[in-house]
Amino acid sequence: MKTTLRTVFLALACAAVVGSAQGSSKKIEVMAVYYPHWSVYPKGNEWFHPGWTEWEFARTAKPRFPGHKQPLKPLPGYLDGKDPADVSTEIELASNAGIDVFLYDYYWYGGKVTQQEALEEGFLKAPNRGKMKFALMWCYHERWNQFRPKYGQPRTKLMELAHTPEEFLGLIDYSIKNYFPRPEYWRKDGRLFFSIYNGQYFVKMLGPEKVKAALAEARKRVRAAGLGEIEFNTQNVGPAAAAQMAELGFDSLTDYGFGPWNLPNYKNRYTSGELLYNFADAGPYLEKRWADYRQGPLPYYPIVPTG
């Protein structure tokens, strides 16, 4: 059995993932996905209006059906993700709850980065950042306007990937310079942890041989910088693709998020008017997915979704 339960991913404001140390004396590690949309950033100003953040959606949310509790107000208030004092509050809440790592959604498009302020100005300047670690998850997808567009209107593309090995290696070089050497960067079993969202799309757009070569080159550059080894994790590939991911050079797998569409008979339940679901209904699906991954060649970090 190759599956490890050593790492647990949770979701913070977005999606999530897990692992634990069953049969092991080693500490269970918990990682929460951190979606950096809760602070003002230049692209948000450009795409929408000055001062825009997704807190606007939280403040103006309306109840859509009986029992829908909206709007919700966070107990600590509407924290600013790039304010070191506010991120210090987040770190206290997370670390006291047993979360070890923030996995930052990272947006990198052909050498252009956006939304890095939450990490660079918030977390890395927080006075208590030593209580936690951070790692990167490259969000490998085009940037679409999914920010509550008008119903029925087509989505517009905001940023586009280059779909080249050079794009990926550019982010690796940037991380070697700015992130990987930092004492706060998370190492799993001594290896730098770096995740790529939607590994199948990554392979589809670059092609298997280019992905394999790019991962090998990235390892070489990390070693040449004196930073040791790196673990390349990827998400949402499905158990059937695990063998291919191992062949290409990935080291571990996980999933990003869970929705009601994964529940048994969801379509019929939804169309019949069922809008609220018992969270326990997710158990059988998640257990089966975990069991399917356990038959594969790579460690799988199970998911603990929220919502």
Secondary structure, 3 states (H helix, E strand, C coil): CCCCCCEEEEEECCCCCCCCCCCCCCCCEEEEEECCCCCCCHHHHHHCCCCCCCHHHHHHCCCCCCCCCCCCCCCCCCCCCCCHHHHHHHHHHHHHCCCCEEEEEEEEECCEEECCHHHHHHHHHCCCHHHCEEEEEEECCCEECCCCCCCCCCCCEEECCCCCHHHHHHHHHHHHHHCCCCCCECEECCEEEEEEECHHHHHHHHCHHHHHHHHHHHHHHHHHCCCCCEEEEEECCCHHHHHHHHHHCCCEEECCCCCHHHCCCHHHHHHCCCCCCCHHHHHHHHHHHHHHHHCCCCCEECEECCC
